[in-house]
Amino acid sequence: MKLASPQRKKARLTLQRTNTEHRSTTLSRIPQGVWVLGGVSLLMDVSSEMIHSLLPLFMATTLGASVIIIGIIEGLAEATALIIKVFSGVLSDYLGKRKGLAMLGYGLGAISKPLFALASSSGLVLTARMIDRVGKGIRGAPRDALVADVTPPEIRGAAFGLRQSLDTVGAFLGPLLAVALMFLWHNDFQAIFWVAVIPGVMSITLLWFGLREPKNPVAHKRTNPLRRESLKKLSPAYWWVVGLGAIFTLARFSEAFLVLRANQMEIPLFAIPLVMVAMNLVYSVTAYPFGKLSDRMSHSGLLQAGLLVLIAADIALALSQHWSTLLLGVGLWGIHMGMTQGLLAAMIAHTAPSALRGTAFGMFNLISGIAMLLASTGAGILWETLGAASTFYAGAVICVMTLLGMRLTPAAYQQR
């Protein structure tokens, strides 16, 4: 018996070394291009989230917009981004080139930032949001396809998780910087919007100089990817993922409603964007581990776990009367995002032919964009007519229905 303890200790140390080496090996195998794209996303998200974390408050307090108007603007903007991805994805497949489209998309994002600082009405805010989201729509599918192009299939979950994690680092640094400047500059929204221009310019500079696109990312004869013959190559498993992504979007709606919920608590105006800091911090920390986990376990099982977490988040947010309960809901929301967003991207990459990868991401985002418009508009109407809690309860109900639907889905449509 005395020999057993040292043996167990030795085995435990060996296992720990193996796990550490495995983590290190996976990170070291992720191509440089994924790190560059993650850095580009990080900088643009710092720029965008400095503005977006304040925008619902700016519209509600300075411009006097109603929650329904805010919901419609957010829904239109996010839906536009997702819908345009289908065209940029198709074009990137047709041309066999991705970087130029990504440059155009990030450039539009940077150009839109001064318009927020100049906005004196909801109309100009909508214009700026549309330009910004058009840019996001143009860059999204080519960027995701680039990640898939340069990454070996067996570590794509980790690669998408890493890119999403770096992206989300920017998404919590942006609101954190916004909070600090709101405090220092006495709630001067527009001055902060001007500062947001700087990381946006840095983002397109890094993309231009830092990313070398593969010479032949897609080796195929140039054809129209939207032809019926081409779309028939997208499998039933792919369309199952597209349907799931749309339902997830219906259940989640715009994160602007997290900010508006915080505005109902006894929290100083300058500190309200901290809810986005908290959500994106959790999202950032969890995206890569869950992305890596998705390479080794059932995709549908992980998605179902993500739905359970979102149900818990919606219930916490619906019931919250204090900032502590609010933060619990926001944290759970971030865990859900970390569990599902990189996973859905990896599932699209796994189920789509390489020659149609940009189109596949684009179609996925087209359907999700329509769902986002419906979700955010519906959330705003529920908020105004039945109260804030009803918005989050509705999200929870959709999650429950999705879980039931997944349980009834034939195994042939589900991955691993």
VEXDREN-2710 file (C-alpha; in Angstrom, 1 decimal):
% VEXDREN-2710
k/r/px/py/pz
1/MET/0.0/0.0/0.0
2/LYS/2.9/2.3/0.7
3/LEU/4.0/2.0/-2.9
4/ALA/0.6/2.8/-4.4
5/SER/0.7/6.5/-3.3
6/PRO/3.9/7.4/-5.1
7/GLN/2.7/5.5/-8.1
8/ARG/-0.6/7.4/-8.2
9/LYS/1.3/10.7/-7.7
10/LYS/3.6/9.9/-10.6
11/ALA/0.6/9.0/-12.8
12/ARG/-1.1/12.2/-11.9
13/LEU/2.0/14.3/-12.7
14/THR/2.3/12.5/-16.0
15/LEU/-1.3/13.2/-16.9
16/GLN/-0.9/16.8/-16.0
17/ARG/2.2/17.1/-18.2
18/THR/0.4/15.4/-21.1
19/ASN/-2.6/17.8/-20.8
20/THR/-0.2/20.8/-20.6
21/GLU/1.7/19.7/-23.6
22/HIS/-1.5/19.0/-25.5
23/ARG/-2.8/22.5/-24.8
24/SER/0.5/24.0/-25.8
25/THR/0.7/21.9/-29.0
26/THR/-2.8/22.9/-30.1
27/LEU/-2.1/26.6/-29.7
28/SER/1.3/26.3/-31.4
29/ARG/-0.4/24.6/-34.4
30/ILE/-2.9/27.4/-34.9
31/PRO/-1.7/29.3/-38.0
32/GLN/-0.4/32.9/-37.8
33/GLY/-3.2/34.1/-40.0
34/VAL/-5.8/33.1/-37.4
35/TRP/-3.9/35.2/-34.8
36/VAL/-3.7/38.2/-37.1
37/LEU/-7.4/37.9/-37.9
38/GLY/-8.1/37.7/-34.2
39/GLY/-6.1/40.8/-33.6
40/VAL/-7.9/42.7/-36.3
41/SER/-11.2/41.7/-34.8
42/LEU/-10.0/42.7/-31.4
43/LEU/-9.1/46.2/-32.5
44/MET/-12.3/46.8/-34.5
45/ASP/-14.4/45.5/-31.5
46/VAL/-12.7/47.9/-29.2
47/SER/-13.7/50.7/-31.6
48/SER/-17.3/49.4/-32.2
49/GLU/-18.1/48.4/-28.6
50/MET/-16.9/51.8/-27.2
51/ILE/-19.8/53.1/-29.2
52/HIS/-22.4/50.3/-29.1
53/SER/-22.2/49.9/-25.3
54/LEU/-23.2/53.6/-25.0
55/LEU/-25.5/53.8/-28.0
56/PRO/-28.8/52.6/-26.3
57/LEU/-28.2/55.1/-23.5
58/PHE/-27.3/57.8/-25.9
59/MET/-30.5/57.3/-27.9
60/ALA/-32.7/56.9/-24.8
61/THR/-31.3/59.8/-22.8
62/THR/-29.8/62.4/-25.2
63/LEU/-32.0/61.7/-28.3
64/GLY/-35.2/60.6/-26.4
65/ALA/-35.8/57.5/-28.5
66/SER/-38.3/54.8/-27.3
67/VAL/-37.3/51.2/-26.7
68/ILE/-39.3/50.1/-29.7
69/ILE/-37.2/52.5/-31.9
70/ILE/-34.0/51.3/-30.3
71/GLY/-35.0/47.7/-30.9
72/ILE/-35.9/48.4/-34.6
73/ILE/-32.6/50.3/-35.2
74/GLU/-30.6/47.5/-33.5
75/GLY/-32.6/44.8/-35.4
76/LEU/-32.2/46.5/-38.8
77/ALA/-28.5/47.1/-38.2
78/GLU/-27.6/43.6/-37.0
79/ALA/-29.9/42.0/-39.6
80/THR/-28.2/44.0/-42.4
81/ALA/-24.8/42.8/-41.3
82/LEU/-25.9/39.2/-41.3
83/ILE/-27.8/39.4/-44.6
84/ILE/-24.9/41.0/-46.5
85/LYS/-22.6/38.2/-45.4
86/VAL/-24.3/35.9/-47.9
87/PHE/-23.3/38.2/-50.8
88/SER/-19.7/38.7/-49.6
89/GLY/-19.4/35.0/-48.9
90/VAL/-20.6/34.1/-52.5
91/LEU/-18.3/36.7/-54.0
92/SER/-15.3/35.4/-52.1
93/ASP/-16.0/31.9/-53.3
94/TYR/-16.5/33.1/-56.9
95/LEU/-13.2/35.1/-56.9
96/GLY/-11.3/32.6/-54.8
97/LYS/-10.0/35.7/-52.8
98/ARG/-11.0/36.8/-49.3
99/LYS/-8.6/39.5/-48.0
100/GLY/-9.8/42.3/-50.3
101/LEU/-13.4/41.9/-49.2
102/ALA/-12.3/41.8/-45.6
103/MET/-10.3/45.0/-46.1
104/LEU/-13.4/46.7/-47.6
105/GLY/-15.6/45.5/-44.7
106/TYR/-13.2/46.7/-42.0
107/GLY/-12.7/50.0/-43.9
108/LEU/-16.4/50.8/-43.9
109/GLY/-16.5/50.0/-40.2
110/ALA/-13.8/52.5/-39.5
111/ILE/-15.4/55.2/-41.8
112/SER/-18.7/54.9/-39.9
113/LYS/-17.3/55.9/-36.5
114/PRO/-17.2/59.7/-37.0
115/LEU/-20.9/59.7/-38.0
116/PHE/-21.8/58.6/-34.4
117/ALA/-20.0/61.5/-33.0
118/LEU/-21.8/63.9/-35.3
119/ALA/-25.3/62.4/-34.7
120/SER/-28.0/64.7/-33.5
121/SER/-31.0/62.5/-34.4
122/SER/-32.0/58.8/-34.5
123/GLY/-32.0/59.0/-38.3
124/LEU/-28.2/59.8/-38.4
125/VAL/-27.6/57.1/-35.8
126/LEU/-29.4/54.6/-38.0
127/THR/-27.3/55.7/-41.0
128/ALA/-24.1/55.2/-39.1
129/ARG/-25.2/51.9/-37.8
130/MET/-26.2/50.7/-41.2
131/ILE/-22.8/51.7/-42.7
132/ASP/-21.0/50.0/-39.8
133/ARG/-23.0/46.8/-40.1
134/VAL/-22.7/46.7/-43.9
135/GLY/-19.0/46.7/-43.3
136/LYS/-19.4/43.9/-40.8
137/GLY/-21.5/42.0/-43.2
138/ILE/-19.0/42.3/-46.0
139/ARG/-16.0/41.2/-43.9
140/GLY/-17.6/38.4/-41.8
141/ALA/-18.0/35.5/-44.2
142/PRO/-14.6/36.0/-46.0
143/ARG/-12.9/36.3/-42.6
144/ASP/-14.5/33.1/-41.3
145/ALA/-13.7/31.3/-44.6
146/LEU/-10.1/32.5/-44.3
147/VAL/-9.9/30.9/-40.8
148/ALA/-11.2/27.6/-42.2
149/ASP/-8.9/27.9/-45.3
150/VAL/-5.7/28.2/-43.3
151/THR/-6.5/25.8/-40.4
152/PRO/-6.3/21.9/-40.4
153/PRO/-9.7/20.4/-39.9
154/GLU/-8.9/18.6/-36.7
155/ILE/-8.2/21.9/-34.8
156/ARG/-10.8/24.1/-36.5
157/GLY/-12.9/24.3/-33.3
158/ALA/-9.9/25.6/-31.4
159/ALA/-9.1/28.1/-34.2
160/PHE/-12.6/29.5/-34.4
161/GLY/-12.7/29.6/-30.6
162/LEU/-9.4/31.5/-30.4
163/ARG/-10.5/34.0/-33.1
164/GLN/-13.8/34.5/-31.2
165/SER/-11.9/34.8/-27.9
166/LEU/-9.6/37.6/-29.3
167/ASP/-12.6/39.3/-30.9
168/THR/-14.3/39.3/-27.5
169/VAL/-11.3/40.7/-25.7
170/GLY/-11.9/43.8/-27.8
171/ALA/-15.6/43.6/-27.0
172/PHE/-15.0/43.9/-23.2
173/LEU/-12.0/46.4/-23.5
174/GLY/-14.2/48.7/-25.6
175/PRO/-17.0/49.2/-23.0
176/LEU/-14.3/49.3/-20.2
177/LEU/-12.6/52.2/-21.9
178/ALA/-16.0/53.8/-22.5
179/VAL/-16.8/53.6/-18.8
180/ALA/-13.5/55.2/-17.8
181/LEU/-14.0/58.0/-20.3
182/MET/-17.6/58.6/-19.3
183/PHE/-16.4/59.0/-15.7
184/LEU/-13.5/61.3/-16.6
185/TRP/-15.4/63.4/-19.2
186/HIS/-18.7/63.6/-17.3
187/ASN/-20.9/61.6/-19.6
188/ASP/-19.7/63.2/-22.8
189/PHE/-21.0/60.6/-25.3
190/GLN/-19.8/62.3/-28.5
191/ALA/-16.2/62.9/-27.3
192/ILE/-15.9/59.2/-26.6
193/PHE/-17.3/58.4/-30.0
194/TRP/-14.4/60.4/-31.6
195/VAL/-11.8/58.4/-29.6
196/ALA/-13.4/55.2/-31.0
197/VAL/-12.1/56.2/-34.5
198/ILE/-8.4/55.4/-33.5
199/PRO/-8.6/51.6/-32.9
200/GLY/-10.8/51.3/-36.0
201/VAL/-7.9/52.7/-38.2
202/MET/-5.4/50.5/-36.4
203/SER/-7.5/47.5/-37.3
204/ILE/-7.4/47.9/-41.0
205/THR/-3.7/48.8/-40.8
206/LEU/-2.9/45.5/-39.1
207/LEU/-5.0/43.6/-41.7
208/TRP/-3.3/45.2/-44.6
209/PHE/0.3/44.6/-43.4
210/GLY/-0.2/41.5/-41.2
211/LEU/-2.2/39.0/-43.2
212/ARG/-0.8/37.1/-46.2
213/GLU/-3.7/35.3/-48.0
214/PRO/-3.0/31.7/-49.2
215/LYS/-2.1/31.8/-52.9
216/ASN/-4.9/29.3/-53.8
217/PRO/-7.3/29.2/-50.8
218/VAL/-10.0/27.6/-53.0
219/ALA/-8.9/25.4/-55.9
220/HIS/-11.9/25.1/-58.2
221/LYS/-13.4/26.3/-61.5
222/ARG/-14.9/29.7/-61.2
223/THR/-18.7/29.3/-61.2
224/ASN/-21.7/31.1/-59.7
225/PRO/-22.0/29.6/-56.2
226/LEU/-25.8/30.5/-56.0
227/ARG/-26.7/28.2/-58.9
228/ARG/-29.1/25.4/-58.0
229/GLU/-26.5/22.8/-58.8
230/SER/-24.0/24.4/-56.4
231/LEU/-26.5/24.8/-53.6
232/LYS/-27.5/21.2/-53.9
233/LYS/-24.0/20.4/-52.7
234/LEU/-24.9/21.8/-49.3
235/SER/-25.9/18.8/-47.2
236/PRO/-29.0/18.3/-45.0
237/ALA/-26.6/18.4/-42.0
238/TYR/-25.5/21.9/-43.1
239/TRP/-29.1/23.1/-43.3
240/TRP/-29.8/21.7/-39.9
241/VAL/-27.0/23.9/-38.5
242/VAL/-28.5/26.9/-40.4
243/GLY/-31.9/26.3/-38.8
244/LEU/-30.4/26.0/-35.3
245/GLY/-28.4/29.2/-35.8
246/ALA/-31.6/31.1/-36.7
247/ILE/-33.5/29.8/-33.7
248/PHE/-30.6/30.7/-31.4
249/THR/-30.7/34.2/-32.8
250/LEU/-34.5/34.4/-32.2
251/ALA/-33.9/33.3/-28.6
252/ARG/-31.1/35.7/-27.9
253/PHE/-32.0/39.0/-29.7
254/SER/-29.8/42.2/-29.5
255/GLU/-27.4/42.7/-26.5
256/ALA/-28.7/46.3/-26.4
257/PHE/-31.4/44.9/-24.2
258/LEU/-28.9/44.0/-21.6
259/VAL/-27.8/47.6/-21.4
260/LEU/-31.4/48.8/-21.2
261/ARG/-32.1/46.3/-18.4
262/ALA/-29.1/47.7/-16.5
263/ASN/-30.5/51.2/-17.0
264/GLN/-33.6/50.1/-14.9
265/MET/-31.3/49.4/-11.9
266/GLU/-29.9/51.9/-9.5
267/ILE/-26.6/52.1/-11.4
268/PRO/-24.8/55.4/-12.3
269/LEU/-25.1/56.2/-16.0
270/PHE/-21.3/56.1/-16.6
271/ALA/-21.1/52.6/-15.0
272/ILE/-23.9/50.9/-17.1
273/PRO/-21.6/49.8/-19.9
274/LEU/-19.9/47.6/-17.3
275/VAL/-22.6/45.0/-18.0
276/MET/-21.1/44.6/-21.5
277/VAL/-17.6/44.4/-20.0
278/ALA/-18.8/41.6/-17.7
279/MET/-20.6/39.7/-20.5
280/ASN/-17.7/40.0/-23.0
281/LEU/-15.1/39.1/-20.4
282/VAL/-16.9/35.9/-19.6
283/TYR/-17.4/35.3/-23.3
284/SER/-13.7/35.9/-24.1
285/VAL/-12.5/33.6/-21.3
286/THR/-14.8/30.7/-22.3
287/ALA/-14.8/30.9/-26.1
288/TYR/-11.4/29.2/-26.7
289/PRO/-11.8/26.3/-24.1
290/PHE/-15.3/25.5/-25.4
291/GLY/-14.1/25.8/-29.0
292/LYS/-11.3/23.3/-28.2
293/LEU/-13.8/21.1/-26.3
294/SER/-16.0/21.0/-29.4
295/ASP/-13.2/19.2/-31.3
296/ARG/-13.5/16.3/-28.9
297/MET/-17.3/15.9/-28.0
298/SER/-20.8/15.9/-29.5
299/HIS/-21.6/19.2/-31.2
300/SER/-25.4/18.7/-30.6
301/GLY/-24.7/17.9/-26.9
302/LEU/-22.7/21.1/-26.4
303/LEU/-25.4/23.2/-28.2
304/GLN/-28.1/21.8/-25.9
305/ALA/-25.9/22.6/-22.8
306/GLY/-25.6/26.2/-24.3
307/LEU/-29.4/26.5/-24.5
308/LEU/-29.8/25.4/-20.9
309/VAL/-27.3/28.1/-19.9
310/LEU/-29.3/30.7/-21.9
311/ILE/-32.5/29.7/-20.3
312/ALA/-30.9/30.3/-16.9
313/ALA/-29.6/33.7/-18.1
314/ASP/-33.0/34.8/-19.3
315/ILE/-34.7/33.8/-16.0
316/ALA/-32.1/35.7/-14.0
317/LEU/-32.5/38.8/-16.2
318/ALA/-36.3/38.6/-16.1
319/LEU/-36.3/38.4/-12.3
320/SER/-33.5/40.8/-11.5
321/GLN/-34.3/43.6/-9.2
322/HIS/-30.7/44.3/-8.1
323/TRP/-27.4/44.6/-9.8
324/SER/-26.1/41.3/-8.4
325/THR/-28.8/39.3/-10.1
326/LEU/-28.4/41.3/-13.2
327/LEU/-24.6/40.4/-13.3
328/LEU/-25.5/36.7/-12.8
329/GLY/-27.7/36.8/-15.8
330/VAL/-25.2/38.7/-17.9
331/GLY/-22.4/36.3/-16.9
332/LEU/-24.6/33.3/-17.9
333/TRP/-25.3/35.1/-21.2
334/GLY/-21.6/35.3/-21.8
335/ILE/-21.0/31.6/-21.0
336/HIS/-23.8/30.7/-23.5
337/MET/-22.0/32.9/-26.2
338/GLY/-18.7/31.2/-25.5
339/MET/-20.3/27.8/-25.7
340/THR/-22.2/28.3/-28.9
341/GLN/-20.8/31.0/-31.3
342/GLY/-17.5/29.5/-32.2
343/LEU/-19.1/26.0/-32.2
344/LEU/-21.7/27.0/-34.8
345/ALA/-19.0/28.5/-37.0
346/ALA/-17.0/25.3/-36.8
347/MET/-20.1/23.2/-37.6
348/ILE/-20.7/25.3/-40.8
349/ALA/-17.0/24.7/-41.8
350/HIS/-17.4/20.9/-41.1
351/THR/-20.6/20.5/-43.1
352/ALA/-19.8/22.7/-46.2
353/PRO/-17.7/21.8/-49.2
354/SER/-14.5/23.9/-49.3
355/ALA/-15.4/25.4/-52.7
356/LEU/-18.7/26.7/-51.2
357/ARG/-17.4/27.7/-47.7
358/GLY/-17.9/31.4/-48.1
359/THR/-21.4/30.9/-49.5
360/ALA/-22.2/28.5/-46.7
361/PHE/-21.2/31.1/-44.1
362/GLY/-23.1/33.7/-46.0
363/MET/-26.3/31.7/-46.2
364/PHE/-26.1/30.9/-42.5
365/ASN/-25.8/34.6/-41.7
366/LEU/-28.6/35.5/-44.2
367/ILE/-31.1/33.3/-42.3
368/SER/-29.7/34.5/-38.9
369/GLY/-30.0/38.1/-40.0
370/ILE/-33.7/37.7/-40.8
371/ALA/-34.1/36.1/-37.4
372/MET/-32.2/39.0/-35.7
373/LEU/-34.5/41.6/-37.2
374/LEU/-37.6/39.7/-36.0
375/ALA/-36.1/39.0/-32.6
376/SER/-35.0/42.6/-31.8
377/THR/-38.2/44.2/-33.1
378/GLY/-40.3/41.7/-31.2
379/ALA/-38.2/42.2/-28.0
380/GLY/-38.7/45.9/-28.2
381/ILE/-42.5/45.5/-28.6
382/LEU/-42.7/43.1/-25.7
383/TRP/-40.7/45.4/-23.6
384/GLU/-42.9/48.5/-24.2
385/THR/-46.2/46.6/-24.0
386/LEU/-45.7/43.9/-21.3
387/GLY/-42.5/45.0/-19.5
388/ALA/-38.9/44.1/-19.6
389/ALA/-39.3/40.7/-17.9
390/SER/-41.6/39.5/-20.7
391/THR/-38.7/40.0/-23.3
392/PHE/-36.4/37.6/-21.4
393/TYR/-39.2/35.1/-20.6
394/ALA/-40.0/34.9/-24.3
395/GLY/-36.3/34.1/-25.0
396/ALA/-36.4/31.3/-22.5
397/VAL/-39.6/29.8/-24.0
398/ILE/-37.9/29.7/-27.5
399/CYS/-34.9/28.0/-25.9
400/VAL/-37.2/25.3/-24.4
401/MET/-38.9/24.7/-27.7
402/THR/-35.5/24.5/-29.4
403/LEU/-34.3/21.9/-26.9
404/LEU/-37.4/19.8/-27.5
405/GLY/-36.9/20.1/-31.3
406/MET/-33.3/19.0/-31.0
407/ARG/-34.3/15.9/-29.0
408/LEU/-36.6/14.9/-31.8
409/THR/-34.2/15.6/-34.7
410/PRO/-33.0/12.4/-36.5
411/ALA/-29.4/11.4/-35.5
412/ALA/-28.3/11.6/-39.2
413/TYR/-28.7/15.4/-39.2
414/GLN/-26.6/15.9/-36.1
415/GLN/-22.8/16.0/-35.9
416/ARG/-20.9/13.7/-33.7
END
